[in-house]
Amino acid sequence: MEKFLSIPVTSEQSQLLSAIGVVLVEQASTTTVAVTYQSGLVATITHATAGAGVETARDGIQDAISAALKTEWTKPVYAVPAAKIPFAVSGIALSFMVQPTA
């Protein structure tokens, strides 16, 4: 069963982000949250600048993933409330995690 977050993005329509297979959600910088998947994909969510040590954007994404996974199977998309991510999201990008070499 697939589950997706529908995240509002400034100057764009909402974008879907998978809530399945997540292994880590981290505040990567004051302007990004990284969502790492079992597959090695990393979704980088870019948002307005937060203060140093402020992780409310990460908390909001993590809470939204948890909420999405609790919804009925007939509701595959969870619309993330604007209050969950208190900083405007300007983009979402996917990349593969770089594996360290020995």
C-alpha positions in Angstrom: 0.0 0.0 0.0 1.5 3.3 -1.1 1.3 6.5 1.0 2.3 10.0 -0.1 2.7 13.4 1.5 1.2 16.2 -0.5 3.5 19.2 0.3 2.6 22.7 -0.7 5.5 24.3 -2.6 5.8 28.1 -3.1 5.0 29.3 -6.6 4.2 25.7 -7.7 1.4 23.2 -7.1 1.8 20.7 -4.2 4.3 17.9 -4.8 3.9 14.3 -3.7 6.6 12.6 -1.6 6.5 9.0 -0.7 6.0 8.1 2.9 7.0 4.5 2.4 10.5 3.1 3.0 11.8 6.1 5.0 14.8 5.3 7.1 15.8 8.7 8.3 14.5 12.3 8.4 17.1 14.9 9.3 17.4 18.6 9.4 20.4 18.7 7.0 20.9 22.5 7.2 19.1 25.7 8.2 17.3 25.5 4.8 16.9 21.8 4.1 15.3 18.6 5.4 16.7 15.3 4.0 14.4 12.3 3.8 16.5 9.1 3.2 14.8 6.0 1.8 15.8 2.3 2.0 16.5 2.4 -1.7 19.3 5.0 -1.3 17.2 7.8 -2.7 17.3 11.1 -0.7 14.6 13.7 -1.0 15.9 17.1 -0.1 13.1 19.6 0.9 14.3 23.2 0.6 12.6 25.7 2.8 13.0 29.3 4.1 15.8 29.8 6.6 15.4 28.5 10.1 17.5 29.5 13.0 20.5 27.4 13.9 19.4 24.3 15.9 15.7 24.8 14.9 14.3 21.5 13.7 10.6 22.3 13.4 10.6 21.6 9.7 12.1 18.2 10.3 9.6 17.5 13.1 6.8 18.6 10.8 7.8 16.2 8.0 8.4 13.4 10.4 5.0 13.9 12.0 3.3 14.1 8.6 4.9 10.8 7.6 3.6 9.2 10.8 0.1 10.7 10.2 0.1 9.5 6.6 0.9 6.0 7.6 -2.0 5.9 10.1 -4.6 6.9 7.5 -7.0 4.3 5.9 -5.7 2.3 2.9 -8.3 4.1 0.7 -6.6 7.4 1.4 -3.1 7.2 -0.2 -2.4 11.0 -0.1 -2.0 12.9 3.1 -2.2 16.7 2.6 0.5 18.2 4.9 -1.1 21.2 6.8 0.9 24.4 6.3 1.3 24.6 10.1 3.3 21.4 10.1 6.1 23.0 8.1 6.4 26.5 9.5 8.9 27.6 6.8 7.8 28.1 3.2 8.9 25.1 1.0 10.6 26.3 -2.2 11.4 22.9 -3.7 11.8 19.2 -3.4 14.6 17.3 -5.2 15.6 13.6 -5.4 19.1 12.3 -5.6 20.9 9.0 -4.8 22.9 8.8 -1.7 26.6 8.7 -2.4 28.2 5.5 -1.0 31.6 5.9 0.7 34.5 4.2 -0.9 36.9 2.0 1.0 
